[in-house]
Amino acid sequence: MKKLLFSMILLLQLGVSKAQIVDDVYISTNFNSSCVIQVPDSCPPYLHSPGECFIVCRNSVVTYTAENVNAISYEWEVSGAESYDTLSDGKTIQVNWGNSEGGRVKVGITTSNGKYATDERCIQVIEQPKISVMSTPGYTVSTGTKVINLCFGETVSFTDISQSYDIPIESYTWIVEGEESDDNNEVVNNKNYSMTPLNPGKYTVTHKIENACGCESEEVYIVHVSELIDLELSCYGTACGGRQVSYTLENISCSEYFWNVENGEIVSPQGLPTVTVVWDSPVTGYGVLSLDMSQCETECNNMISRKIPVISESAVIQGKSEVCIGESLRYELPL
């Protein structure tokens, strides 16, 4: 008999506990931060245990849900927020905390068995990290977007100089997406970042930082990479070392023309679309003719070049010196 009585008491106790869970309510949130911040004096002690205020980031929108399986009606109260909206089911709200310093969220529910329960949460607002980046080359701002123009083959470097307040920055992320090609697409978890696009086109570079409480800030850069410009020259072909060769630019218009040469010497005046070069006898077998495009009608103002094959004056043709009639042989002239 005692055993039976004990079992009945235990079952009754379990039933009461389950009923209390069903008839109770608690508020959940879609932003769960693992950091613990000292609860401010403005947060009434009956709303929290030490360090258990809900944390939100300044200017964030956070969702709150009343958790109870038997609830049939919900009454929400929000203070300190910029605005909030109740979703269609009534059990969930979206709160825009804006530039608030903090506040509270309270819900009251009525269950299907006529019980009424409430839960109330203190809200602590923390600052987002302040994102800031220096880029080389620098960016311009067009309709609110930061734009960087690159010449093909040029490198852009980003240096993070972001700041945080009381909460340290814990992560730095760079996300690169190419519009025409995915050759440069990548995600890099470094504080600073550099890229040399492999193809012309448009690239979107998104930089994100996150502090120890999960608050994020981000910036987006649009990188335009110009098409590769070729140096189109008249009389292009293999040159002989020690001989003068004149080249005329055919595809670019410039107000002035500034030429440069490697493994040779310019013997004509600068500033003209035609340049005359006396080539040396380079060991590599090539000379390089370059044009400074800073005064040209192009998107890029860098230097473009073309390699010129140059045959040394002392070059020796390689191949057999004695041949048979009708025989076909291959001869080579090393550059």
Protein Blocks (a to p, Z undefined) as FASTA:
>chain_A
ZZmmmmmmmmmmmmmmmmmmmmpccdddfbdcfbdcdddfklcfklpcehiaccddehia
cddddddfkbcbdcdddehiabdcddfkopaccddekjafbdcdddddddfkopacdddd
ddddddddddddddddddddeehiacddddehiacddddfbdcfkbccfbdcdddddfkb
cklgccdddfbdcdddfbgcddddddddddfkopacddddddddddddddddehiacdde
hiacddddfkbccfbdcdddehiacfbdehiabdcddddddfklpacddddfklcccfbf
cdcddddddddfkbcceddfbdcehiacdddddZZ
